[in-house]
Amino acid sequence: MAPTCTGRLILHYQPPRALGLLVGTLLTLWSAGVAVLLANSGIAADEGWQVFITFLGATLAGALAVLFAFWTYSLATISYLLDRNGLVIAWGPTRQIVPLRAIRRLVPASSVGVPRIRGVSWWGHHVGQGDVAQIGNVLFYSTHQTSDQVLYVVTAEKNYAISVEDPEAFAREVLMRQELGPTAEVTHHVERSGASLESFWADPRARWLAAAAVIGLALVWAQIALRYGSIPEREPLHFPVNDTVVSSQGREAILELPRTATFLLAADLILGVILHSWDRMAGYVLFAAAVAVEVGIFAAIVLALW
């Protein structure tokens, strides 16, 4: 796509994205389809281990579909904004702010090559890092299909790779604005939307607590998957301590426990991530409570199936 001017010295550019969006959409639909097929297989399965493995596979495929959907959405938003103060590289919730005065040179990839990219990389979509021999480590935000579509932006702190159809014209635009000088002070930094999620992800303790809660939920469902097939359909469920009947509906009633555990975990994780950005200790308390709930429900299932 050709660049557009939103003002006399503001250049907004979106690189070609059609191929990358098509591939991303196909990957998303494929992952979602695999998740649905595995879930249906798990519902129809009789053996405990088969149920557990198929549902685990369905969960992983569903998570992969969510990731592909997010990456495809981010590709749809990729753009470069150039003005007298700096270059802004936007991709999904991320904005790389590059001061224009920090740009030392612009190097077309046709002269130095394109490396293997570590990160999100498929046809028409490349976001990640790569090492270029004559430049160093480069952060890619590119939709290139050939090296002629890649331009390296070399600065004092970081190096970037973007996709422009006419590197020489883009270089002239950068040079013109550098000669005019900035109208405001701009620092080299990264902006991300979703402060709550960023705060949570940067805290190892919060991540470990949340991971422990998720593992607890997996164990709850694993216990059901392994024991469900051996429970008579009409047998009442009871606690062995005092032989109290919990439900007379048979084995289907036991499914309410993992369903409740799943709902409570989702609520605790969402509230925990939100509260963590406001008060870390409040977030820790909710994550720890989620772990305790999963342990308690796991124990309740063990007792009910004793």
PyMOL commands that set and color helices and strands:
alter all, ss='L'
color gray80, all
select helices_A, chain A and resi 18-44+48-76+100-102+109-111+147-149+167-180+195-201+204-230+251-276+280-304
alter helices_A, ss='H'
color red, helices_A
select strands_A, chain A and resi 4-7+10-13+79-82+86-91+94-99+103-108+118-122+125-132+136-142+150-155+159-163+189-192+237-239+244-247
alter strands_A, ss='S'
color yellow, strands_A
deselect
rebuild
show_as cartoon
